[in-house]
Each structure stands twice: as C-alpha cells, then as structure tokens.
Amino acid sequence: MHSHAQTDAPYAISQNRMPGYESESSTMAPSEPKKDSAEPSPYESRPSLNRIPSHGSTNANRYPEPENVIEAEMEKGGLAAPAPLPPTGGPPPGFSPADFPDGGLEAWLVVAGGFCALFSTFGLVNCVGVFVSYYVDGPLASYGASTVSWITSIQVFMMTGLNAVMGRLFDNYGPRWLLIGGTITYVFGLMMLSLSTEYYQIVLSQGIVSAVGMSAVFNSAMNSVIGWFFQKRAAALGITVSGSSLGGVVLPIMMNQLIPQIGFPWTMRVLGFMFLALCSFACATVKARLPPRKRPLNYLDYTRPLKEPAFLCIVLAGFFFFWGMFLPFNYIELQAREQGIDPAIIPYLLPIINAVSIPGRILPGFLGDRFGRFNVMIFISGLSGIITLALWIPGRSTATTVVYGAIFGFASGGFISLISPVIAQISDLREIGTRTGIAFFASALGALTGSPIGGAIVSAQGGSFLGLQIFCGIVMTVAMFWFMASRTLQVGFKNVKI
C-alpha cells in the first residue's frame, strides 16, 4: 500500500496538470525515482509521470516513453490501453498518389471495358446527325428540323444530365449494378425504338428509356477509370473516351449502309445486340478500386461544390461548351446539303469528324498529364470556338467543310477526354461521382437547349445557317474564358503546370 501511495500521488498531480502547463520547463524536469519504497516499483527505471506533456504542448512528440507508462498503469488497473488514433493531416487510405496503381492488368482491363462502354453509348450520341437526317426525310417529314432535333437533344440531356443521379449511386454502391441495370435498360430502349413510328414513341424510347441506360453505363465507366490512375489519369481517360470516337466513325457508316438494305427497325435491333455484347464485356471488367461509401442523401452535397469558385467556373464552362458542341454534329450534314457540297461526301462528314476525334481524345490526355490539364483544356476549348468562327462560316467548298470537320473533331474530342480529369483535379475522389454529375448536369442543360435554339435560328433566317454558326462559335469561345477564370482563381496568372 505504501508503494501505491507513492506512485499514485504523482499520477494524481500529473492528472491535475494535464490540461496544460504554464511553461515548457514543466514538461522537462525529471523526478528522482523513489528509493524508500517497501517494495520495488516496476517504474523505477522510467521517468516520472510528471514528465507526461499535455496534448496541447508543442513538445508532445518528444516523449514517447511516458505513453508506455500510462499503458502499464492502465493494465495494472485492469483497463485496456486505448487504440492508437489514426494519423491526421494526410489523405485517407487509398487516396494518396502512391496508392494509385497507374497501370497493371486490372487497371487496363477497366480501361478496355470503359472503351467498349463509351463505344456503345457516347458513340451512338455522336451519330445524332444520322438520326436527324433520317427522321426529317422519313417518318417525321411533317415536323421541322428544330422539332426533330428535340429527340436527340433530350437523349443527350438524359444521358449526361442524369450523371447527377448516377454519380451519387456510383459513390454509394459502386459500378457493378449500375452497369448491369444500365445495359438492360439501354438495349430495351433500342428494341422499343425499332418498333416506334410516332414522334412521341421515338421520344420515349430513344430520348428517355435508352438514354437512362446509356447514362448508367457511361457514368460507371468514366468514374471507375478515375479511381485507378493518378499520374496517367488524363491519358487513361483519353483512351477510354476514344471508344466513343471510334463508335462515331463506325456507327454512322454502318447505319447509312444498313438502313437502305434492311430498314431502320432491323438496323436498331442489330445495334442493340452488338451493344449488348460490348456492354456485357464492360460489366465483366469495369470495377471500382475502392469500396463504395454509403451516405444518406443530403442536398448540401449538390450545393456545397457550387460555392467553390474554381469548380463553379468549370460548371459554367461545360454549359457553354455543350451549348454549341452538338450543333455541328446535328446540322453539318443538313448545312452541307444546303451549301451544295458533293452529295457523295455528305454521309461521311460525321465519320470524318469522329475519326479525327480519336487522336483528339487520346493526345490531349497525354499532353494534359505533361503540361497541365487546365492549360490544355483552355487551348482545346478556344480552338473549338475560333475554328468555327474562322473556317466553318466563311467556308464554301467541300475541302473547307471537310477540314473544319477534322479540326473540330480533334478539338471537341479533347474536351470530352479532359473534362473529367479537370474536375477530379480539384475534387475529393470520394465524391467524384456527385461532383462530375453536377458538372455534367449543367452541360446537359446546354446540350438540351443548344440544338433546338440552333434549329429555331435557321428557321428564323429562312434556312440560312449563318446565325447558327455564329452562335456555335461564340458560346464555345465563352467556355474558354470560364476555364481561364478557374485557372486564375487557383494559381493566378503564373506560367505553371496545372
């Protein structure tokens, strides 16, 4: 008992002084070990508990030994030592740059599956001009081009705008069931489109049902790739989204060849079965690197990012770019026909745009990793708008139209490959689905209204496409200035990689 009195007394004193010390010296004066104890203390060889610094002391990390004294004292009293606190100040486990594989079989299989997913989804969106031309000349000939373009505009809006919902589901549950459910819904929508003949039926099957499935597949593929790469993220996403460019090359030619031979209904069924096979491969290979983190729905998750000025500028840039980006895809064939371009070339204008966008979606990703993703994005978005104003408007020959389509395809392809890496660069990856969803929803609003506005401008000008071309070039140039604003908010006007 005498020993306990002597060892417990300083402990009590130390406890009374734990909230803070008046000076640093109070943490540094050692106590002499008790020599007159009746029984030897097991702590005689250690410094006194009086040396234990407070948690607020600046010297807290200089004295690891007294922590062992506390553990020994707690064990002596029959208490378990507390579990060590997790380290603070660094990224969560799995989010450090060193934790990203940046390669390997598993990571590149995710890219391969994403490539097939983008071929099947965004690749068909790149064929909107073929759908508009077929509908205007065929089953919907009684409707104007502006009215018909609402079908493809709704489709693009649903596919990209639903990312706000699909991204949340991805964050909470991962990609597996999104991919499976999205594939089934997408193929079902295409089969229903093959049976549709009325305007409302086409809107429901193509514009809504199939687009919901496309959104689930597209979102799962893009967000999954982000989690596997850090240093090579833009390059990996560029390879992934190049699948949509390849789809934009193959699918328009395929549709233009099949529709006259087997009809539109069977063409849609052929596409449906092909996409079922490709998306099934994506279901087998696309996976998330980190486990999902379920969180209750909170509207602040959707409004809080918009309070970040740099992120808000990206959202506005995406809106303005998508406001103009789909106008060439929708109207270049109709504009070329009105301009008197060689009819043999017209069916290949969209494949030309999409063929050149293949390197346009890969090369800017590598350049973004090398020189900065924001830097390359500013160049790409500016090039898209300027080339539209400088070449599409004055161009009157087949050569200028083809050259414009090639340059625009390269530039617009770069935008699609870089938008997700740019968002991820200023985001917490645990919220990447929600944050990309917010940005894509704003972009979808631009895609929804851009083509109908363009069609209305053409109708108001008596069939002239000049107003549409001016509108297209200006809004994409405005997008460049919003990206410049986001960059400036982060690093000012410094010439640095960002």
Buried (B, 14 or more C-beta within 10 A) or exposed (E): EEBEEBBEEBBEEBEEBBEEBEEEEBBEEEEEBBEEBEEEBEBEEBBBBBBBBBEEBEEBEEBEEBEEBBBBBEEEEEEEEEEEEEEEEEEEEEBEEEBBBBBEEEBBBBBBBBBBBBBBBBBBBBBBBBBBBBBBEEBBEEBBBBBBBBBBBBBBBBBBBBBBBBBBBBBBBBBBEBBBBBBBBBBBBBBBBBEBEEBEBBBBBBBBBBBBBBBBBBBBBBBBBBBBBBEBBBBBBBBBBBBBBBBBBBBBBBBBEBBEEEEBBEBBBBBBEBBBEBBBBBBEBBBBBBEBEEEEEEEEBBEBBEEBEBBBBBBBBBBBBBBBBBBBBBBBBBBBEEBEBEEEBBBBBBBBBBBBBBBBBBBBBBBBBEBBBBBBBBBBBBBBBBBBBEBBBEBEEBEBBBBBBBBBBBBBBBBBBBBBBBBBBBBEBBBBBBBBBBBBBBBBBBBBBBBBBBBBBBBEEEEBBEBBBBBBBBBBBBBBBBBBBBBBBBEEEEEEEB
